[in-house]
């Protein structure tokens, strides 16, 4: 019987000792919760910044595309004008002076 009492007492001591170890675990869990909350906030900020950067990039790309289209249009217009001038010059040199 004394052995059974000693075993129960030892078990109670072990359980009590185990309960006192929960406080550091609770502190660690609370710290991890704070870290997760901070990471979620940082992630939301990063996502917002990325969205804003994408909008700016899209607007810049659109402006660059418009500028490129205008430049191509001007170049095509200039090429047509040069071709017309060259045709006129060629026509002038093909005429024979009349005597």
C-alpha positions as CSV (number, residue, x, y, z in Angstrom):
1,X,0.0,0.0,0.0
2,X,2.8,2.4,0.7
3,X,4.2,1.8,-2.7
4,X,0.8,2.7,-4.3
5,X,0.7,5.9,-2.2
6,X,4.3,6.8,-3.2
7,X,3.4,6.2,-6.9
8,X,0.3,8.4,-6.6
9,X,2.4,11.1,-4.9
10,X,5.1,10.9,-7.5
11,X,2.5,11.1,-10.2
12,X,1.0,14.2,-8.6
13,X,4.4,15.8,-8.3
14,X,5.1,15.1,-12.0
15,X,1.7,16.6,-13.0
16,X,2.3,19.7,-10.9
17,X,5.7,20.1,-12.3
18,X,4.3,19.8,-15.8
19,X,1.7,22.5,-15.1
20,X,4.4,25.0,-14.0
21,X,6.1,24.5,-17.4
22,X,3.0,25.8,-19.3
23,X,3.7,29.5,-18.5
24,X,6.8,29.6,-20.7
25,X,4.9,27.7,-23.5
26,X,2.1,30.2,-23.2
27,X,4.6,33.1,-23.5
28,X,6.1,31.5,-26.6
29,X,2.6,31.0,-28.1
30,X,1.7,34.7,-27.4
31,X,5.0,35.8,-29.0
32,X,4.3,33.6,-32.0
33,X,0.9,35.1,-32.3
34,X,2.4,38.6,-32.3
35,X,4.9,37.6,-34.9
36,X,2.1,36.1,-37.1
37,X,0.0,39.3,-36.7
38,X,3.0,41.5,-37.7
39,X,3.8,39.3,-40.7
40,X,0.1,39.5,-41.8
41,X,0.3,43.3,-41.5
42,X,3.6,43.4,-43.5
43,X,2.1,41.1,-46.1
44,X,-0.9,43.3,-46.5
45,X,1.3,46.4,-46.9
46,X,3.5,44.6,-49.4
47,X,0.5,43.5,-51.4
48,X,-0.9,47.1,-51.4
49,X,2.5,48.4,-52.6
50,X,2.7,45.8,-55.3
51,X,-0.8,46.7,-56.5
52,X,0.1,50.4,-56.6
53,X,3.4,49.7,-58.5
54,X,1.5,47.5,-61.0
55,X,-0.9,50.4,-61.7
56,X,1.9,52.9,-62.2
57,X,3.8,50.4,-64.4
58,X,0.6,49.8,-66.5
59,X,0.1,53.5,-66.9
60,X,3.7,54.0,-67.9
61,X,3.5,51.2,-70.4
62,X,0.3,52.6,-71.9
63,X,1.9,56.0,-72.3
64,X,5.0,54.5,-73.9
65,X,2.9,52.5,-76.2
66,X,1.0,55.6,-77.3
67,X,4.2,57.5,-77.8
68,X,5.6,54.6,-79.9
69,X,2.4,54.5,-82.1
70,X,2.7,58.3,-82.7
71,X,6.4,57.9,-83.6
72,X,5.6,55.1,-86.1
73,X,2.8,57.2,-87.6
74,X,5.2,60.2,-88.0
75,X,7.9,58.0,-89.4
76,X,5.5,56.5,-92.0
77,X,4.2,59.9,-92.9
78,X,7.8,61.1,-93.3
79,X,8.7,58.1,-95.4
80,X,5.8,58.8,-97.7
81,X,6.8,62.4,-98.1
82,X,10.4,61.4,-98.9
83,X,9.2,58.9,-101.5
84,X,7.0,61.6,-103.1
85,X,9.9,64.0,-103.1
86,X,12.3,61.4,-104.6
87,X,9.7,60.7,-107.3
88,X,9.4,64.4,-108.2
89,X,13.2,64.7,-108.3
90,X,13.5,61.6,-110.5
91,X,10.8,63.0,-112.8
92,X,12.7,66.3,-113.1
93,X,15.8,64.6,-114.2
94,X,14.0,62.3,-116.7
95,X,12.6,65.3,-118.6
96,X,14.7,66.4,-121.5
97,X,15.1,70.1,-122.0
98,X,13.3,71.2,-125.1
99,X,15.3,73.2,-127.8
